Amino acid sequence: MTRLAWSAIAVLVGVGFAAAADADLPAIEKVEIRDRAFRVNGEPFFPLMAWLQDAKNFPAVRACAMNAVAGYYPKSGGTRDVSEYLPLVWQAGLYGVMPFDARLKGHPGLLGYIHGDEPDLPHSESDARVVPASDLRINKSAPLWKVVDGVWHSWSVLDPLEGAALTVERREPATAARLTIYVTTSKGLAVAKDVVFEADGVPVLEATLRSAKGPQMFDLPGPVTFRALTLRVRSTYAGDQAWGSVGEIEALDAAGRNVLLSPPRNVPRATPEQTLEEYRAIKAQDAARPVCMTVTGYFHPHFKKWPDDRRDALYRAYVRATDVIGFDIYPIYGWNKPEWIHLVHEATAMLTAMAGPRPVYAWIETSRGGQYTGALEQQKEVTPRHIRAEVWMAITGGATAIGYFTHVWKPSYDQFGVPEANRKALAEINAQIARLAPAILGEACDGKAATDPNAKVAALFREHGGARYVFAVNCDERQVATRATFAVPGLPAGATVEVVDEGRTVRAAAGAFTDRFDPLAVHIYRVASATSAAPSTAPAAPALGSGGVEGATDAKPAPDAKPAPDAKPASDAKPAPEAEAGFVPLFPKDGVSKGWRLGHWSDVGKPPPEGAAWTVRDGVLHGSEPRGTWLVSEKTYGDFILECEFHLDASGNSGIGLRFPDAGDPAYDGLELQIVDPAYYAGFKTTPDQFTGSLYSAVAPKKQVYRPGEWNRYRITLRGPKVHVVLNGEVIQDLDLVEQTAALARGEPLAKRPRRGHIGFQELGRAGSHVQFRNVRIKVLDE
């Protein structure tokens, strides 16, 4: 749709574009996803969104310094549909992230589309077929399958109870020797009294039940085989209501097994396959805008909503059905548990690791007044301090957009029920984010945060305009004060570090500075250009087409972008011809390779687990079974280039040891370049220097470009103190070890690590997952 056409529509609904022009938001001509962030008309953009708002609330949204509205509900603001609503959003000076409607295509205020909310939200379903009699009224909140779910304290509503009948149908015949019915009693409700059980339509038991809660068991005259068991309630103990309920029906065989048992399973609101189909349909009609998706926080194992062996695959599948992925966890508003506040950071980091090149956003709570946290006076307050901490927990975890949930139900429903103090805080927080967005979305740079071992401070290190920025937040759920030290390579002793927006500075030691953090405190630091290292020369990641594409790894660079030499997927990547000379394959033959020995995963000087072996099959090196080993070169190396491709399944954990001694842990006595699937850390608290591309427990990668479930390619160059690592065509480490003098939680500073030693490959995967390596070769530079 042309801009002229949109102007005409705006006139028809009484909306023009002049108001938006006064709002400092330019009309959108192009939206791209690049470097895990939005770009609007070629410029980085940090969305600050409000969820599901009536047009009357747009002034409040603007007053809180938000720049977008996400979602639409029917007839909001008196509109007939979303094609009338988006022009109101734009008129108010906001962008829209809207449900798909082909009529929105090309609208100057359309930032993106959004899937139906929380497709992963689970509900219970059962394979049991429980058929009601024709006159039985069905209560959807207490479905009939609950009579065979194995949960005695749940129940199925029978309305009316007297004369009620239901039949449990089985796919295969079963034989029972005893029947049990769990009677439910509740004030005012009818209770079953005289009942009849029928097997395939033939009466097999008549019984009078006691008006007492709990199981009542009856032996059958003899074993009965059936496909269908029917319960009929002939009479009741009368109550004020005609309806009543039944807790459970069991048919026990001779061994005491319940042949009717059919436990429910969790089923998502919409499957990943359904969301993927919707995504493809949207992109087929409008590829110029990205598609967003909000999931629940149930990908975090804390909530135990999905089995461990299903959760990771489920959410990776959802990620593939969108261009931008977000989540909602409201520790206080949703659960009345301020002690869960750290989950915001952990969940963002987990989702960022899953999302690959996609942007991640987090919805942040703004008030109390939730539906499910009890009486209002029992609900704990959401304060400005909580909001600010959660926002920066999300950003330090990798979020490049933020959303705010402002709806309250108590004392009465209000879409923008944010207390005045919190509105003021939102305005300040969002204004600061908008001002610092170029730095937040800037290049990753080297840095590390270290705290008291019992405290937690999350930090994000970025470079912009020749200066380095450290964004840090105390995310300790115990809400205790601590001190944190931030290692910044090249920072000279005595340098002045600006604490942004606080009117103070911090004096640096050599390569680091230290500051105090009160509970949930946020501090932002700027290290001026005079003390900064040279800007990174790493090539920019290719854009995800026009607004992103399915799968992300198939993305094509924008026309004006120059892809990195190794930008193809690892499985297709080929070294440049000039890189061939001097390389020697390390595992040229199938079988157990000569020139290598095995060591224990935590100390290569100790023997490996009994029976462990690494083998090469069809040119692919396979990690050991059992786990917990290092494959160690007998030869030592100093300066070299090591190239390889690696593949992990879910819950895999490996690493490449570099220059480590004959005994000890390569991660702490030499160098370990980490390789790990994010699912390995499910349920554990982690830091960025523990994920793929990090020098383990020392230096996080500049960016996270690991591709879960795919072949990935490393090119590792060690020349004297210089460490240069390329992963999947992206420079992720570019260090001078001489500058790495900061104290670490374990082991000597990197500056003191050996400059010559063994190389090795680790196997530490869980749940039967094993690492694979191929095309492993080395070029020695110091011979």
Buried (B, 14 or more C-beta within 10 A) or exposed (E): BEEEEBBEBBEEBEBEBEEBBEBEBEBBEEBBBBBBBBBBEEEBBBBBBBBBBBBEBBEBBBEBBBBBBBBBEEEBBEBEBBBBBBBBBBBBBBBBBBBBBEBBBBBBBBBBBBBBBBBBBBEBEBEBBBBBEEEBEEBEEBBBBBBBBBBBEBBBBBBBBBBBBBBBEBEEEBEBBBBBBBBBBEEEBBBBBBBBBBBBEEEBBEBEBEEEEEEBEBEBEEEBEBEBBBBBBBBBBBBEBBBBBBBBBBBBBEEEEBBBBBEBEBEBBBBBEBBBEBBEEBBEEBBBBBBBBBBBBBBBBBBEBBEBEEBBEBBBBBBBBBBBBBBBBBBBBBBBBBEBBBBBBBBBBBBBBBBBBBBBBBBBBBBBBBEEBEEEEEBBEBBBBBBBBBBBBBBBBBBBBBBBBBBBBBEEEBBBBBBEEBBBBBBBBBEBBBEBBBBBBBBBBBBBBBBEEEBBBBBBBBBBEEBBBBBBBBBBBEBBBBEBBBBBBBBEEEBEBBBBEEEEBBEBBEBBBBBEBEBBBBBBBBBEEEBBBEBBEBBBBBBBBBBBBBEBBEBEBBEEBEBBBBBBBBEEBEBEEEBEEEBEEBBEEEEEBEEBBBBBBBBBEEEBBEEBBBBBEEBBBBBBBEBBBBBBBEEBBBBBBBBBBBBBBBBBBBBBBBBBBEEBBBBBBBBBBBBBBBBBBBEEEBBBBBBBBBBBBBBBBBBBBBBBBBBBBBBBBBEEBEBBBBBBBBBBBBBBBEBBBBEBEEBEBBBEBBEEBBBBBBBBBBEEBBBBBBBBBBBBBEE
